[in-house]
Amino acid sequence: MKIIIIGASGTIGKKVTQALQGKHEIITAGSKSGAFQLDITSPESIEAFYKQVGPFDALVSTTGSGHFGPLSSTTPADFKKGIESKLLGQVNLVLIGQHYINPKGSFTLTSGILSEDPVVNGVNLGAINGGLNSFVIGAAIELQNGVRINAVSPGVVEDSPGYFEYFPGHEPVAMDKVANAYVKSVLGAITGQVIKVF
């Protein structure tokens, strides 16, 4: 399979790349690293990326950022920034990518635990994650040519200790368990699922 991994140099992206490489052709991409660079907040950049890469069998996105901070000081601009990156960025990877993906291919997006288990300062990411999950469920019944779509929703991961203090009482998730969720989505047969890893 020809598999695109966007965010391949990130904490989760690195483990997913390791889990899938060897038996498959891996195309790495990111905003500043990887074989290809793209800006997921720009539909024009996404389109140009797909034209460079050509037809593919699977896309995994472990990229996108959101605003983390108190609701009382969060501005509309702060909120919009996260929406345009992690939510719309990943949605646009599918909206544009559906015209380049091979029949029976798959998209795997990344949401997260905050959509249903909130923490203080996480309202923007919670809204983004919930939106991504709903998009995946809805898109699954409309994608054509047998193309599948899922989201992986991880909790705080063990390789990100800098985030532990923001998730009091949460059990850090093992990286192998997180990576396997992406493998399940890419190599399995499920669609329209939010694969929870927490």
N, C-alpha and C positions, 0 to 999 in steps of 0.2 A: 504493500500500500504506500501511497504518497501522502504523508501526513504533515500538515502545517502545524507548528506549535508557536503561538504568539505569546510572548512573555517567557520564552524558553530560558532566559538567564535569571529569572526570578526564583524565589525560594521553592515554590511549588513547581514552576515550569521546569527547573533543573531535574527534579525527581521524575516528573512525567516523561521528559526526554530520555532519561536513563532507562525507564521502564519499557519504552517503545522502540528504542533504537536497536540496531542489530539485524532484526528481521524485516524492517521497513525503511523506506526512504524518508528521512526526517528533514523538513525544511524549517529552519529556525528563523524567527523574526521578532522584532521588538522596536521600541521607540529609539533606542540608541545602540542596540547590540543585535547579534544574530546575522545570518546570511543576508537578510533583507531588513530594511528599516521602513517603518510606516507610522503614521499618526492616526490612531483609531478615532480621534475626534474629528477627522476630516474625511468625508465620503470620497473626495477626489483622491486622497492618498490611498485609501482602501482599494478603490477601483484600479489605480495604477499598480498597486501591489499584486492584485489578482491577475492582471494582464501580464505582469512579469513572470509570475510563478506558473501560470497556465493551469489546465485541469488538475484536480486533486481529488483524493478519496476521503480525507478526513481533516477537519480543522479543530484544534484544541485552543481555547483562549483562556489564559491564566493572567490576564492583564486588566488594567483599568484601576483608577483611583477614585476615592470619594472624600468627602469632608468629615473630619473627626473633631468634634468640639461641642461645647454646651449649646443646647437649643436656644437659650436666652441671648446668645451672641451670634448665632448663625444668621447670616444675611441671605437674601434671595440669590445673590451672586455666588456665595459659598455653595448653596444647595445646587444651583445650576451647573457649577463646575463638575460636581460628582455625577450628576445626571448625564452630562455630555460625555464624560469619560467612561466610567464603568458600565453605565446602563446603555446609553445610546451607542457608544463605541462598539460594544459587543453585539447589540441588536443590528447595527449596520454591517458588521462582519457577516451576518446571516442574510440580511436583505440583499446585499450586493453579491455575496458569495454563492447564493442559491443559483445564480446564473453561470457559475464557473465549476461547481462541484460535479463530480461524476455521479451517474445513477447509483443508487444504493450507498451513497456516501453518508457522512455524519458530521454534525456540528456538536461540540461540547463546550459549553460556556461555564463560567465560574460565578456563583453567587456567594452565599455565606450564611452562617448561623444567625446573624443579627436580624434576619427577616422574621424570625419567630422567637428568638431568645435575646431580647435587647439588653444592652449595657448602657451606662451613662455615657453621653457624648456620641453615641452611635446612631442617632436618628437618620442621618443622611444615608449611611450605608445600609441601614435596615430597609429604608424605602427603596433603594436601588436593588437590593437583593430580592425583595418581594416582587418588584417589577420584572426582573430577569426571570424569576421562576414562573410567573404568569405568562410571560412571552413564550417561554419554552413549551409550556402546556398547550397554548393556543396555536403556536406555529407547527407543532407536531402533526396536527390533523390537516394541515394545508400544504406542507412541503410535498413536492411532486417527485416522481421517478424513484420512489422508495427511499428518499433521503430522510435520515433520522436526526433528531435533535434532543439533547439532554443538558441538564445543568448539574454540576457538582457543587454541593453546598457544604464546605468544610467549617469546622470550628477553628479555634486558635490552634496553630500547628506547632509541634515540638521544636522545629527549627527557627521559630520566631520568638525567642524569649523576651525581646524588647516589648512585646505586646501583652505579656502575661498579666502585668499589673492592671491593665484595662479590662481584663476578663476574670474578676475575682471569683474563685470557686469553680472555674471551668477546668476540666481535665484536658490538657494539651493532647492533640491527636497525633498519633504516630505517622511519620511521613510515608512509610510504605503503604499504610492503610489509605491515605489520601491518594497516592499515585495509583493504587489499584482501582479506585473509583473511576478514574479517567480511563484506565485500560478497559474496564467493564463497559463504559460508554462507547469507546472507539471500536473495540473488537467484538462486542456482544451484539444483541439484537433488540435491545429495549429502545423505546422512543417516548418522548413526552414526559420523562421522569426527572424528578429532582432527587439526585443521589446524595443523601445526607450522611456526612461523616463527622458525627459529633455525639 
